[in-house]
């Protein structure tokens, strides 16, 4: 049975490709899960329209991300933490803490977009990358100071 993939599927193919699969796999799994369409001309047009709509959506998200990135370039976050002897921090600063601080400044950034390699465990100034879009990354300054 021939099917046209609606999304990338590991070990089978990429979006828009026509592949040959066993009838049971196509009819009982791929088509009901909306991973593929039967290989008929009207479905080819549907795939092309879906891809066009996805591209429009991606472009829209990219433009929104660019606007946010321009605003974030001028932003710095100051986080006050309690410290012990020798300026040793109790706990650490995570991407959630940075996201909460940005929310106080009216920037709703998902914590998963804040790319800390590891939690911040010392006082100082850090440059933290935020990946707003696969092609757009902005760095903000995070100041970690004593309380």
N, C-alpha and C positions, 0 to 999 in steps of 0.2 A: 504494500500500500504506500502511496506517495502522500506526504504531508508537507505543508509549508510552516516553518517555525515562526512563532510569534515572539519568541524570546530566545536568548542564547541558552543552549542546553548542553551541558558537559558531555563529551564523547559522542555528540550527535551533530551539532552544527550551530550556526549563528542565525540571528534574526533574518528572515526573508529567504533563507535557503530552502530549496526543495530537497527533501531526503526520503529515502525508501526505508520503511520500517515494517516490522511484522504487523499484520492486521490487528491482532489482539492488543498490542502495545499502543498502536495508534488510536483505535476505537475506544479502548477501555481506560487509557491513561492520558495520553497527550491531548486529545481533543476535549474530554470532559474537564481536565485541569486547565484548559485554555492556554496550553503551551504551544499548540499547533492547530492549523486549519487543514481540512482536506485539500489536496492539490487540485483546485478548480479555478478557472479564470477570474470569477467574481471575488474569490478570496485573495487573489494576488493584489487586486485593487484595494481591498480592505487593509492588507498588510502595508501597502504603500501609504495609505491615508493615516494609519496608526503611527508609522514612522515619522510622517510629516508633523503630526500633532505632538509627538514626543520631542521633536527637534524644536518646535515653537516653545514648548514648555521649558526645555533646557535653556534656550536663549533668554527667556523671560527671567528664569532663576539667576542666570549669569548677570544680567543687568541689575537685578536687585542686589546681588552680592557685591557688585562693583560699587554701588551707591553706599552700602554699609561699610565696605572696606575704606572708602575715602573718609567717612566719618570716624572710623576706628583708628586711623593713622595718628590722629591727634589725641587719642585717649591714653591715659595712664591710670593704673589702679593701685591704690595704696591699701595694703592689708596690715593691720596691727595685730601682732601675736604676743602671747605671754612667753616670757623667756626666763630661764633659770640662771644659775651661775655660769659665767663665761659666755653669756649671750647664747646659750643652748636653747633651741626652741622646744616647746612641749608640743608634740604632734608634728604635722606638716601641712603645707598648702597644696591642695589638689586642684584639678581642673574644675571641680564643682564649686570650690571656694571662689575661684576667679569668675566663673559664670554668675554666681550670686552677686559679686561685687559689680560686675558689668550690668546686671539687672537693676541695681540701685541707680546706675547712671542711665537707665532706660535703653539698654541694649539687650535684647533677648537673644542670646547666643546659646545654642545647645552645647552642653558640656563635652559632648563627643567630638565637637569641632575644634576644641581647644587641645592642642597637641603638646602635652607635657611628656617628655621622655620618662621622667620619674618625678614623684612629688618633691616640692621645694622644702628643704629641711634646714636652711640657714638664712640669716638675715642678709639683705642686699637688694640689688636691682637686677631684674631678670628681663630678658626679651623673650616673650612667649608667642609662638606662632599660632594663628587661628586660621584654619582652612575652611573658608566660607563656601567654596565651590572647588571642584577638582582642578580648575585652572587658576583660582584666585586664593592667595594666601596673604595675610597681613600680620604684622608683628606689633604687639602692644607691650608697653613697659609695665612691669609689675614691681612695685616697691614693697618689700617686706621689712617692716619696722617694728621696734618693740612697743608694747602697749604702754 
